[in-house]
Amino acid sequence: MKSTSIIEAMGFNKISNFEPLVIISNAISGGGAEKSMMNLHQQFLSSGINSFLIALNKSEPAGSMLNIKILNRTWNEGTTSTILNYFEFKKLFKQIDPKTVIANCELPELYIALQSTKNRKIICVEHTTKPWHNKVCIGLLVRIILKIKKVYWVTVVSDRPKIWLGKANPTYIPNPYIVEDHKSNNHKPCLVYIGGLKSSKQPEMVIKAGIKNNIPVHMYGDGPLKTLLEEKYNDELCNITFHGFNSKVWRQISRKSLIIVPSDFEGDGLVVVEAVIQKFALLLRDTKDFKRFAFESKHYFGTLSQLNTIISNNLADSFENLVVNEQSRLDLFVDRDLKQVALKWEEFLQFVSTNSK
């Protein structure tokens, strides 16, 4: 097959005789969307699927991982870099000539909207309840094009009744969970934030709570607010640590940490899943997106004042009362098992391959 021979010439491994599946993702690491698709790619390979992952941005080296091409772009690098990145992607996409494509998140949506999709099966994955919220006009155009192209939609949000400017009742497939070793030797209670440092994530709430309660704060993540927050709280840096992005973040966190997720809105909430399964104490913003987890009311806060009160009341016992109950943990563990999630994806890919729109 022409595309297969080109793939092999490019240094990719041919896993089976099936047509290649191409996954387009922002990076091989980063947020829950990138992390989950990377894990699924590796699971597909182990299941004999000819999976190839194109990462649009540089994050960390692929190392010994198979069938990954990382393009020459840095996150949030600007319009010129994005245009150059698109043409690099376009050339590679044409060489591989995939019959089935998974576009994971917004930038991959844009790139696939600009490609010829004749004789291809296109699957787009929506990871948030407010897609394109900072670039609504571009998002509007992209989603209209994707609607014309009759793409298939997957959502990672369990109660998502309709894709924005897309189909109703999209296929729900959750993001998988991967067990990580915990190696931290730090046993002091502290507050922990994990995620992008941007306004919709409200990371400053965690910093303010740490200062109010005189407890160390560890911020794991990067984003447009990082420099601003570091400068604003420069006098508090003895108690506030900005670690930046860490792909092995759970290895660094004390067992006595309280994980706080203060986002205005969220998609799948993989950080929540990881915290619960690994038995960390947890507090979530009282929003519709987090309420779907249906945890006990003690795990939710609405305002900074409520957050401070909960921290103050639970600090003495190192937040032990804020560990999510065992039944909820087991339910999430079963629902997010990588092999089970991969099977759901394989069933959906089989459906797509035999269905004509």
C-alpha positions in Angstrom: 0.0 0.0 0.0 1.5 3.4 -1.0 0.8 5.1 2.3 2.3 2.2 4.3 5.5 2.2 2.3 5.9 5.9 2.8 5.2 5.5 6.5 8.0 2.8 6.8 10.4 5.0 4.9 9.7 7.8 7.4 10.9 5.6 10.2 7.5 4.6 11.6 6.8 1.0 12.5 4.2 -1.0 10.7 2.3 -2.8 13.4 -0.2 -4.6 11.2 -1.7 -4.6 7.7 -4.6 -2.3 8.7 -4.9 1.2 7.3 -3.0 3.8 9.4 -4.8 5.7 12.1 -3.4 9.2 12.7 -3.9 11.0 15.9 -3.3 14.8 15.9 -2.6 16.2 19.3 -1.2 19.4 20.7 1.8 17.6 22.3 2.8 14.3 23.8 2.4 15.8 27.3 0.7 18.7 28.9 -2.9 18.7 30.1 -5.3 15.8 30.4 -6.2 15.9 26.7 -2.6 15.4 25.6 -1.7 12.9 28.3 -4.8 10.7 27.6 -4.3 10.6 23.9 -0.6 9.7 24.3 -1.6 6.8 26.6 -4.3 5.7 24.1 -1.8 5.8 21.2 0.6 3.5 23.1 -2.3 1.1 24.0 -3.5 1.1 20.3 0.0 0.0 19.3 0.0 -2.8 21.8 -3.3 -3.9 20.4 -2.0 -4.2 16.9 -3.5 -0.9 15.5 -1.3 1.1 13.1 -1.4 4.2 15.2 0.7 7.3 14.4 0.7 10.4 16.6 1.5 13.8 15.3 2.3 16.3 18.1 2.0 19.9 16.9 4.1 21.3 19.7 7.3 20.5 21.4 7.1 19.4 25.0 9.4 16.6 25.9 11.4 14.1 23.7 9.5 11.0 22.5 12.4 8.8 23.6 11.9 5.1 22.8 8.1 5.6 22.2 7.1 4.4 18.7 5.4 6.1 15.8 5.5 9.7 17.1 6.4 12.8 15.1 6.9 16.0 17.1 6.6 19.1 15.0 8.8 22.3 15.4 6.5 24.6 17.3 6.5 25.9 20.9 3.2 26.4 22.9 1.7 29.9 22.4 4.5 31.0 20.1 2.4 33.3 17.9 0.7 33.5 14.5 3.8 33.2 12.3 4.9 30.0 14.1 1.5 28.5 13.8 1.4 29.1 10.0 4.8 27.5 9.6 3.7 24.7 11.8 0.6 24.2 9.7 2.6 23.8 6.5 4.9 21.3 8.2 1.9 19.3 9.4 0.2 19.5 5.9 3.3 18.0 4.2 3.5 15.2 6.8 -0.3 14.5 6.6 -0.1 14.3 2.8 2.8 11.8 3.0 1.0 9.5 5.5 -2.4 9.8 3.7 -4.4 8.3 6.6 -7.9 6.9 6.1 -8.9 7.5 9.7 -8.0 10.6 11.7 -8.5 11.6 15.4 -8.2 15.4 15.9 -7.7 16.0 19.6 -8.6 19.6 20.8 -8.9 22.9 19.1 -5.6 23.5 17.1 -5.9 20.0 15.6 -9.5 20.8 14.7 -8.3 23.9 12.8 -5.6 22.0 10.9 -8.0 19.2 9.9 -10.6 21.7 8.9 -8.1 23.0 6.3 -7.4 19.5 4.9 -9.1 17.6 2.2 -11.1 14.9 3.9 -12.4 13.1 0.9 -12.4 9.3 1.5 -11.3 9.9 5.1 -13.0 9.2 8.4 -12.5 12.2 10.7 -13.1 12.0 14.4 -12.9 15.1 16.5 -12.6 15.0 20.3 -14.0 17.8 22.4 -12.3 18.0 25.9 -14.1 21.0 27.5 -17.5 22.4 28.1 -16.5 25.7 26.6 -14.4 25.1 23.5 -12.8 28.0 21.7 -13.9 30.4 24.5 -10.9 32.7 23.9 -11.2 32.5 20.0 -14.9 32.4 19.4 -14.8 33.7 15.8 -12.1 31.3 14.7 -13.9 28.5 16.5 -17.2 29.4 14.8 -15.6 29.1 11.4 -13.8 25.9 12.2 -16.9 24.2 13.6 -19.0 25.2 10.6 -16.4 23.7 8.2 -16.3 20.5 10.4 -20.1 20.3 10.2 -20.0 20.5 6.4 -17.3 17.8 6.4 -19.6 15.6 8.5 -17.0 14.6 11.1 -17.7 12.2 13.9 -17.7 13.7 17.5 -16.4 12.2 20.7 -16.8 14.0 24.1 -14.9 13.2 27.3 -17.6 14.9 29.3 -20.2 12.4 30.5 -23.3 14.6 30.5 -22.6 16.6 27.4 -25.9 16.5 25.4 -24.5 18.4 22.3 -21.3 19.4 20.8 -20.9 23.2 20.3 -22.0 23.9 16.7 -21.9 20.1 16.2 -24.1 17.1 16.6 -26.4 16.2 19.4 -25.7 13.1 21.6 -22.0 12.7 20.7 -20.2 9.5 21.6 -18.9 9.6 25.2 -15.5 8.0 25.9 -13.7 9.1 29.1 -10.0 9.9 29.3 -8.1 6.9 30.7 -6.1 6.8 34.0 -2.6 5.5 34.2 -1.2 4.4 37.6 1.8 6.5 38.6 4.4 5.7 41.3 4.4 8.0 44.3 7.9 8.7 45.6 7.7 12.0 47.5 9.5 12.0 50.9 7.8 15.2 51.9 5.2 14.6 54.7 4.2 18.2 55.5 0.6 19.4 54.9 0.4 21.8 52.0 -1.9 23.1 49.3 -1.4 22.0 45.7 -2.6 23.3 42.4 -2.1 21.3 39.2 -3.0 22.8 35.8 -2.6 25.7 33.4 -1.9 29.1 34.9 -4.7 31.0 33.2 -7.6 33.1 34.3 -10.3 30.5 33.7 -8.5 28.1 36.0 -8.4 30.6 38.9 -5.0 29.5 40.3 -4.7 32.6 42.4 -7.5 31.4 44.7 -5.1 28.6 45.9 -2.3 31.1 46.6 -4.6 33.4 48.5 -5.9 30.5 50.6 -2.3 29.4 51.4 -1.3 32.9 52.6 -4.5 33.3 54.7 -4.0 30.0 56.4 -0.2 30.2 56.6 0.4 27.0 54.8 2.9 26.2 52.0 1.5 26.3 48.4 2.9 24.3 45.5 1.9 25.4 42.0 2.4 22.9 39.2 1.8 24.1 35.7 2.6 26.8 33.2 0.7 29.5 31.3 0.2 33.2 30.7 -0.3 34.1 34.4 2.9 32.4 35.6 5.2 35.5 35.4 2.5 37.8 36.7 1.8 35.6 39.7 5.5 35.2 40.5 6.0 38.9 40.5 2.8 39.7 42.5 3.7 37.2 45.2 7.5 37.7 45.2 7.5 38.5 48.9 5.7 35.3 49.7 8.0 32.9 47.7 9.2 31.3 51.0 5.7 29.7 51.2 4.7 29.6 47.5 6.6 27.5 45.0 6.1 27.7 41.3 7.4 24.4 39.9 6.3 24.9 36.3 5.1 21.9 34.2 6.1 18.5 35.5 5.0 15.4 33.5 5.5 13.2 36.7 3.8 15.6 39.1 2.3 13.0 41.4 5.8 11.8 42.3 6.6 15.2 43.8 3.5 15.7 46.0 3.3 15.0 49.7 0.7 12.5 50.8 -0.6 15.1 53.2 -1.3 17.6 50.4 -4.7 19.0 49.7 -5.4 19.2 46.0 -7.5 22.2 45.1 -9.2 22.6 41.7 -10.8 26.1 41.5 -11.6 26.3 37.7 -14.6 28.2 36.5 -15.3 25.4 34.1 -13.6 22.1 33.2 -13.8 19.3 30.7 -13.0 15.8 31.7 -11.1 16.8 34.9 -8.3 14.3 34.7 -6.5 15.9 37.6 -9.6 15.2 39.8 -9.6 11.5 38.7 -5.9 11.1 39.4 -6.2 12.7 42.8 -9.1 10.6 43.8 -7.7 7.3 42.6 -4.4 8.0 44.4 -6.3 8.9 47.6 -5.3 12.5 47.9 -7.4 15.0 49.8 -9.5 17.0 47.3 -11.5 20.2 47.1 -13.4 21.3 43.9 -15.1 24.5 42.9 -18.9 24.2 43.2 -19.7 24.3 39.5 -21.8 22.2 37.2 -18.7 20.6 35.6 -17.4 19.3 38.9 -20.8 18.4 40.4 -21.1 15.6 37.8 -18.6 13.7 39.9 -21.3 13.6 42.6 -18.9 13.6 45.5 -20.0 14.4 49.1 -20.8 18.1 49.7 -17.7 18.5 51.9 -15.5 18.4 48.7 -17.0 21.5 47.2 -16.5 25.2 47.8 -18.0 28.3 46.1 -16.0 31.3 47.3 -12.5 32.0 48.6 -14.0 32.6 52.1 -15.6 29.1 52.0 -12.3 27.6 50.8 -10.4 29.3 53.7 -12.9 27.9 56.2 -12.7 24.3 55.0 -8.9 24.5 55.0 -8.8 25.9 58.6 -11.2 23.3 59.8 -9.3 20.3 58.3 -5.7 21.4 58.7 -5.2 19.8 62.2 -5.7 16.3 60.8 -3.7 16.9 57.6 -6.9 17.0 55.5 -7.6 13.3 56.0 -11.4 13.9 56.1 -11.2 15.4 52.6 -10.1 12.1 50.9 -12.9 11.0 48.7 -14.7 7.8 49.8 -13.6 4.4 48.7 -16.7 3.6 46.6 -16.3 6.7 44.4 -12.6 5.9 44.1 -13.3 2.4 42.9 -16.0 3.6 40.4 -13.6 6.0 38.8 -10.8 3.4 38.8 -13.0 1.0 36.8 -14.5 3.6 34.5 -11.0 5.0 33.6 -9.0 1.8 33.2 -6.8 2.3 30.1 -7.6 -1.1 28.6 -11.3 -0.6 29.0 -11.2 2.9 27.5 -9.1 1.7 24.6 -11.7 -1.1 23.9 -14.4 1.6 23.7 -12.3 3.5 21.3 -11.7 0.3 19.2 -15.4 -0.4 19.1 -16.1 3.2 18.0 -13.3 3.1 15.3 -14.9 -0.1 14.0 -18.3 1.6 13.8 -16.8 4.6 12.0 -15.0 2.3 9.5 -18.2 0.6 8.5 -20.5 3.6 8.6 -21.1 5.9 5.7 -22.4 9.5 6.1 
